[in-house]
Amino acid sequence: MEIQQLYYYMELCKQKNFTEAGYACNMTQGALSKQIRKLENELGITLIRRNTRKFELSKEGEIFLSYAKKMTGTYEEMLKNVQKNQEIKIGCMPVLAPYHFARLVADFRKEYPDIKLVIDERIASEIQENSDRYDFLILRENMMEDQKKFRFSPLYDDKLCAVLYEKHPLYGRDRLQLKELKDDVFIFPERGSGSYEVFYKSCEKAGFEPKIAFEFPQANTIMSFVSEGVGVTITFSTVYREAKCAGVKMIPLEDELHSVISLFYRKNKPLDYAKKQFLNYVREHLYT
């Protein structure tokens, strides 16, 4: 019996659904089912009744769950005592300020003062080039070139919107299609930032190649150029709300374009106590 199997079983009991539990454990429903079968075969008992329409533990499954909680609790207490002053290195693209990630980090440090977080903020391409340096990566999912090597936990999902200046012909619209801006000049984030690629590919998907006048690393600078009528831009609604300035307007796109920011970690690197606590803390405080 492996300690990880206990965590799988506890997650299944929490979710009461193999598909949802598999997603939370970053594995397929079939792989999770095999792990539970292994546990049952080793114990020689049935943990889950499979002949009912709803999720139901057997009597033995209920007893085993209580022991699983005790054993993982003891395991984590042991790790906490022997793995003090741990350091976690995070490669992070520079777009998290609007999502208040700093608040989560501050709260985590209060709860786990012995765990040091080292956050290296770089453009997405540089993070991927140096991914071996980090324990976790925070990137947009569509920017991760080799997802098969990583497990991931979604953090934020945001929709794209258009941002126009007051004198733009479409300024009064409530919604528009991205292709309606094909003749406009765009102000974009800097190339390699992650957002640049998302925005550029969105324009290509809408049927045109954007004419880019300027590229800037800061959203506030982009908004200031749009407000002066130098060009238009597209961005994420959360980013706009944090960086908006006078003379610009956010208009939702009918294209329903969006991008997911996730926390990535390598499949072939086991997580020690500190990293498990960080991962679990992020999951719990983003979905509650």
Buried (B, 14 or more C-beta within 10 A) or exposed (E): EEEEBBBBBBBBBEBEBBEBBBBBBEBEBEEBBEBBEBBBEEEEBEBBEEEEEEBEBBEBBEEBBEEBBEBBEEBBEEBBEEBEEBEBBBBBBBBBBBBEBEEBBEEBEEEBEEBEBEBEBBBBBBBBEEBEEBBBBBBBBEBBEEEEEBBBBBBBEBBBBBBBBEEBEBEEBEEBEBBBBBEBBBBBBBEBBBBBBBBBEBBEEBEBEBEBBBBBEEBEBBBBBBBEBBBBBBBBBBBBEEBBEEBBBBBBBEBEBBBBBBBBBBEEEEBBBBBBBBBBBBBEEBEE
